[in-house]
């Protein structure tokens, strides 16, 4: 029996000897390689997303480790992203030295939350050791982002219609479905939806994709020009059927650009080679008030500004006007243009600078006499003289008659 027992054990012992010989030959005494996680981004991995992993291999032994390789093993729920490296050949690692690697992995969208393991195969001189790295998969937070809000036109004028365009992006790696977008127009926001309600639905947004949704609105006639904070409420479902809700505030501008035009108020005939007074009217023909209106009169070849070149008019309300007098010395006859630099602001503080021109016709004395234009300048004076003369005449007759009656 003892002989049979020994005879049966000899092949097993011989096999163990070979294995042991191979192990000791491949991993000489003093070799001690450790695989360590340096960091991950994000720190807490998310199901259905990618993650960047940084690792290092430390040789904590006393001898050089040779023919060192590191292999990433796909193991649920982790796999290497296509195009990323999964095998690293380091050659040798001297005792006390280290090497570092980085890779990008994908996390399956059905991965369970909590501790999970990354698995690597570390080879030393042909001998393989399985190394495990513990990582955390955190709670999945869907990233539905409002990337841009715009209006067409840029300013919504009181009483006018416009479109509000909202751009949404699915910043995660899971499908988002049944997205309800609600513009909350409260009583203090002078906007009303037209043609549809203030709630619209997007069926789904794929991972990393962007979509747009538009709302037709109208500003009330009495809307004050300013920027209004409009809440955007979002309700949606992730791929697991969980509902999420978030609210953000966006600024919508109601107002516009005041429309200022110039008119010559008086009908004075402009004479060359002398100073003329022009009464200039600045009219605000828009529904938006103009603030801090300032005029700068510019001297040109045809005339010189005699009066102060800068005139501050202040505010000009919607559908209102301001007037100012400007004195110019006309150098020559003919057609010229009064040039004015105009500066003003909208009610929300946006500044504007424009250059306006007003056509002027300047006459010589001969032209005025030939065309009979002098009467245009003196008609009102002549009329006044006639009225005063007639009034004086009848007044004198009445006075004389009373004096005769007394006699």
C-alpha positions in Angstrom: 0.0 0.0 0.0 2.7 2.4 0.9 4.5 1.8 -2.4 1.3 2.3 -4.3 0.6 5.5 -2.4 4.1 6.8 -3.1 3.8 5.8 -6.7 0.5 7.8 -7.1 1.9 10.8 -5.4 5.2 11.0 -7.3 3.6 12.5 -10.5 1.8 15.1 -8.5 4.9 16.1 -6.6 6.8 16.3 -9.8 4.2 18.6 -11.3 4.3 20.8 -8.3 8.0 20.9 -8.5 7.8 22.1 -12.1 5.3 24.8 -11.3 7.3 26.0 -8.3 10.5 26.0 -10.5 8.7 28.1 -13.1 7.3 30.5 -10.5 10.6 31.1 -8.9 12.4 31.4 -12.2 9.8 34.0 -13.4 9.6 36.0 -10.2 12.9 36.0 -8.4 13.0 36.6 -4.8 12.7 40.3 -3.9 10.2 41.2 -6.7 7.1 42.9 -5.4 4.9 44.8 -7.9 1.9 46.8 -6.7 -0.9 48.3 -8.9 -2.3 51.5 -7.5 -5.1 53.8 -8.6 -3.8 57.4 -8.7 -7.2 59.0 -9.6 -10.3 58.8 -11.7 -12.3 61.5 -13.5 -15.0 61.7 -12.4 -14.1 60.6 -8.9 -17.4 58.7 -8.7 -18.0 56.9 -12.0 -21.5 57.1 -13.6 -23.4 54.4 -15.3 -23.6 55.0 -19.1 -20.6 57.4 -19.1 -16.9 57.4 -19.7 -14.2 57.7 -17.1 -10.5 58.5 -17.3 -8.3 56.3 -15.1 -4.7 56.9 -14.0 -2.7 54.0 -12.5 0.8 53.3 -11.4 2.9 50.2 -10.9 5.3 50.3 -8.0 8.2 47.9 -7.6 8.4 47.7 -3.8 10.8 44.8 -4.0 14.6 44.6 -3.9 15.4 43.4 -7.4 14.5 44.5 -10.9 11.3 43.1 -12.4 11.7 42.1 -16.0 9.4 41.6 -19.0 6.6 43.5 -17.2 3.3 43.9 -19.0 -0.1 45.2 -17.9 -3.4 44.1 -19.6 -6.8 45.5 -19.0 -9.5 42.8 -18.8 -13.0 43.7 -19.9 -15.2 42.7 -17.1 -18.8 43.9 -16.6 -19.7 46.7 -16.3 -16.4 48.1 -17.6 -14.7 48.0 -21.0 -12.0 49.9 -22.8 -13.2 52.6 -25.2 -12.5 51.9 -28.8 -9.1 53.3 -29.8 -7.8 53.4 -26.3 -4.8 51.3 -25.3 -5.4 48.1 -23.3 -1.9 46.5 -23.2 1.3 48.2 -21.9 4.8 46.7 -22.2 7.2 48.3 -19.7 10.2 46.0 -20.2 11.8 46.2 -16.8 11.0 48.2 -13.7 14.0 48.8 -11.4 13.5 48.2 -7.6 12.0 51.3 -6.0 10.9 52.7 -9.3 7.4 53.2 -10.7 5.6 53.6 -14.1 2.3 55.3 -14.8 -0.5 54.7 -17.3 -3.8 56.3 -18.3 -6.8 54.8 -20.1 -10.4 55.7 -20.8 -13.0 53.2 -19.9 -16.8 53.0 -20.6 -19.3 52.1 -17.9 -22.3 50.1 -19.0 -25.6 52.0 -18.5 -27.0 49.1 -16.5 -24.2 49.2 -13.9 -25.2 49.0 -10.3 -24.4 51.8 -7.9 -21.7 51.2 -5.2 -18.3 49.5 -5.2 -17.2 47.7 -8.4 -13.9 46.3 -9.5 -11.6 47.0 -12.4 -9.5 44.0 -13.3 -6.0 43.9 -14.8 -3.6 41.2 -15.6 0.0 41.9 -14.5 2.7 39.8 -16.2 6.2 39.5 -14.9 8.6 37.4 -17.0 5.6 35.5 -18.4 4.0 34.9 -15.0 0.5 36.3 -14.7 -1.1 37.9 -11.6 -4.7 39.3 -11.5 -4.9 42.7 -9.9 -8.2 44.3 -8.8 -8.9 48.0 -8.4 -11.9 49.1 -6.4 -13.9 52.0 -7.9 -17.2 53.6 -6.9 -20.2 54.0 -9.3 -22.3 56.8 -8.0 -25.9 57.8 -8.4 -26.7 58.7 -12.0 -27.6 62.4 -12.3 -28.9 63.2 -15.8 -27.4 66.4 -17.3 -30.1 68.3 -19.2 -28.5 71.6 -19.9 -30.0 74.9 -21.2 -27.1 76.0 -23.4 -28.6 79.1 -25.0 -31.7 81.3 -25.0 -32.3 83.8 -27.7 -35.1 85.9 -29.1 -36.1 86.9 -32.7 -35.7 89.9 -32.8 -33.1 90.5 -30.2 -35.4 93.1 -28.5 -39.1 92.5 -28.1 -40.9 95.9 -28.5 -44.0 96.6 -26.4 -47.1 95.4 -28.3 -45.1 93.3 -30.8 -44.7 89.6 -31.4 -41.5 87.6 -31.2 -40.1 84.1 -30.8 -38.1 82.8 -27.8 -35.7 80.0 -28.8 -34.4 77.6 -26.2 -31.4 75.3 -26.9 -31.2 72.1 -24.8 -28.3 69.6 -24.6 -28.2 66.1 -23.1 -24.8 66.3 -21.4 -25.0 62.7 -20.2 -24.7 59.3 -21.8 -28.3 58.1 -21.4 -31.4 58.9 -23.4 -33.7 61.5 -21.9 -37.4 61.2 -22.8 -40.7 63.2 -22.5 -39.0 66.5 -21.8 -41.6 69.2 -20.9 -40.4 72.7 -21.3 -42.5 75.3 -19.5 -42.0 79.1 -19.7 -43.5 80.5 -16.5 -45.1 83.9 -17.4 -46.2 85.3 -14.1 -48.3 88.4 -13.7 -45.2 90.6 -13.4 -43.8 89.4 -16.8 -45.5 91.3 -19.6 -45.3 88.4 -22.1 -48.1 86.1 -23.4 -47.8 83.0 -25.4 -49.6 83.1 -28.8 -50.6 80.2 -31.1 -49.9 77.6 -28.4 -49.5 77.2 -24.6 -46.4 78.0 -22.6 -45.6 74.3 -22.3 -44.0 72.2 -25.0 -42.7 68.6 -25.1 -39.7 67.1 -26.7 -40.0 63.3 -27.2 -36.3 62.5 -26.5 -32.8 63.7 -26.7 -30.0 61.3 -27.4 -26.7 61.4 -25.3 -24.5 64.4 -26.1 -27.1 65.7 -28.6 -28.6 69.2 -28.8 -32.1 70.3 -29.9 -34.0 73.6 -30.1 -37.6 74.5 -29.2 -39.4 77.8 -29.9 -42.2 79.7 -28.3 -44.2 82.4 -30.0 -44.9 85.3 -27.6 -46.3 88.8 -27.6 -45.3 91.7 -25.3 -48.2 93.7 -23.8 -48.7 97.2 -25.0 -48.0 98.6 -21.5 -44.7 96.7 -21.1 -41.9 98.7 -19.6 -38.5 98.5 -21.4 -36.2 96.4 -19.2 -34.8 92.8 -18.9 -37.3 90.4 -17.3 -36.3 87.2 -15.5 -38.4 84.3 -17.0 -38.3 80.9 -15.2 -37.8 77.9 -17.5 -39.1 74.7 -15.8 -37.9 71.4 -17.1 -39.5 68.0 -16.4 -38.1 64.8 -18.0 -37.5 61.1 -17.6 -34.2 59.2 -17.7 -33.7 55.8 -19.4 -34.6 54.0 -16.1 -38.0 55.7 -16.0 -37.1 58.1 -13.1 -38.6 61.6 -13.4 -36.4 64.6 -12.8 -37.3 68.3 -12.5 -35.2 71.5 -12.6 -35.8 75.2 -13.0 -33.5 77.9 -14.4 -34.0 81.7 -15.0 -33.2 83.4 -18.2 -33.3 87.1 -19.1 -35.7 88.3 -21.8 -35.3 91.9 -23.0 -38.3 94.0 -23.8 -37.5 97.3 -25.4 -35.6 98.1 -28.6 -33.8 101.0 -30.2 -35.4 104.5 -30.1 -35.9 105.9 -33.6 -34.9 109.6 -33.6 -35.4 111.8 -36.7 -34.7 115.5 -37.4 -36.9 118.1 -38.8 -36.4 121.9 -39.5 -39.2 123.6 -37.6 -39.0 127.2 -39.0 -39.2 128.2 -42.6 -36.5 130.8 -42.6 -34.7 131.4 -45.8 -31.0 130.7 -45.4 -28.8 133.5 -46.7 -25.2 133.0 -47.8 -22.4 135.1 -46.3 -24.3 135.7 -43.1 -25.4 134.0 -39.8 -28.8 132.1 -39.9 -30.8 130.6 -37.0 -32.3 127.2 -37.5 -34.8 125.6 -35.2 -34.1 121.9 -35.2 -36.7 119.4 -33.9 -35.6 115.9 -32.7 -38.6 113.5 -32.8 -38.7 110.0 -31.2 -40.9 108.0 -33.6 -40.6 104.7 -31.7 -42.4 103.2 -28.7 -39.1 103.2 -26.8 -38.0 106.2 -24.7 -34.6 107.7 -25.6 -32.4 108.6 -22.7 -29.6 111.1 -22.3 -29.9 112.6 -25.8 -26.9 114.8 -26.8 -26.3 116.6 -30.1 -22.8 117.6 -31.5 -23.1 119.9 -34.4 -20.2 119.5 -36.9 -18.7 122.3 -39.0 -18.3 121.5 -42.7 -17.0 123.2 -45.8 -20.4 124.8 -46.5 -20.9 126.5 -43.1 -19.6 127.2 -39.6 -21.3 126.5 -36.3 -21.6 129.9 -34.5 -23.7 128.8 -31.5 -22.4 126.1 -29.0 -21.6 122.9 -30.9 -22.8 120.6 -28.1 -26.5 120.6 -26.9 -27.9 118.3 -24.3 -31.6 117.5 -24.7 -32.0 115.0 -21.9 -34.8 112.4 -22.3 -37.2 112.2 -25.2 -40.2 110.0 -24.5 -41.9 107.8 -27.0 -43.8 109.8 -29.7 -42.5 113.1 -28.3 -39.9 115.6 -29.4 -37.4 118.3 -28.3 -36.3 121.4 -30.1 -33.2 123.4 -30.1 -31.8 126.5 -32.0 -28.5 126.3 -33.8 -26.8 129.3 -35.5 -24.7 128.7 -38.6 -22.7 131.0 -40.8 -23.3 129.9 -44.4 -20.2 130.3 -46.4 -21.7 129.8 -49.9 -25.0 129.3 -51.6 -26.4 126.0 -52.9 -27.3 122.7 -51.3 -25.5 121.7 -48.2 -26.1 119.3 -45.3 -26.2 120.1 -41.6 -24.3 117.2 -39.9 -25.1 116.2 -36.4 -23.5 113.5 -34.2 -26.3 112.0 -32.1 -25.7 110.1 -28.8 -28.4 108.5 -26.7 -29.3 105.4 -24.7 -32.1 102.9 -24.5 -34.0 102.5 -21.2 -31.9 99.4 -20.4 -28.7 101.4 -20.7 -27.4 100.4 -24.1 -25.7 103.3 -25.8 -26.0 104.4 -29.4 -24.1 106.8 -31.6 -25.4 108.0 -35.0 -24.6 110.6 -37.5 -27.6 112.4 -39.0 -27.7 114.9 -41.8 -30.4 117.5 -42.6 -30.4 119.0 -46.1 -30.3 122.8 -46.3 -30.8 125.2 -49.2 -28.7 128.4 -49.0 -29.5 131.4 -51.3 -27.7 134.4 -52.4 -29.3 137.9 -52.0 -29.9 138.0 -55.7 -31.7 134.6 -55.7 -33.8 135.7 -52.8 -34.8 138.9 -54.6 -35.4 137.2 -57.9 -37.4 134.4 -56.4 -39.3 136.7 -54.1 -38.2 134.7 -51.1 -37.6 137.8 -48.9 -41.4 137.9 -48.4 -41.3 134.5 -46.7 -39.0 135.9 -44.0 -41.1 139.1 -43.7 -44.6 138.0 -44.3 -45.4 137.6 -40.6 -43.8 141.0 -39.8 -45.8 142.7 -42.6 -49.0 141.1 -41.4 -48.4 142.2 -37.9 -47.7 145.8 -39.1 -50.9 145.8 -41.1 -52.9 144.5 -38.2 -51.4 147.1 -35.9 -52.0 149.9 -38.4 -55.6 148.9 -38.9 -56.1 148.6 -35.2 -54.5 152.0 -34.7 -56.6 153.6 -37.4 -59.9 152.4 -36.0 -58.8 153.2 -32.5 -58.0 156.8 -33.5 -61.4 157.2 -35.4 -63.2 156.0 -32.3 -61.2 158.3 -30.0 -61.8 161.3 -32.3 -65.6 160.6 -32.6 -65.9 160.5 -28.7 -64.1 163.8 -28.6 -66.5 165.4 -31.1 -69.6 164.2 -29.2 -68.4 165.9 -26.1 -68.4 169.2 -27.9 
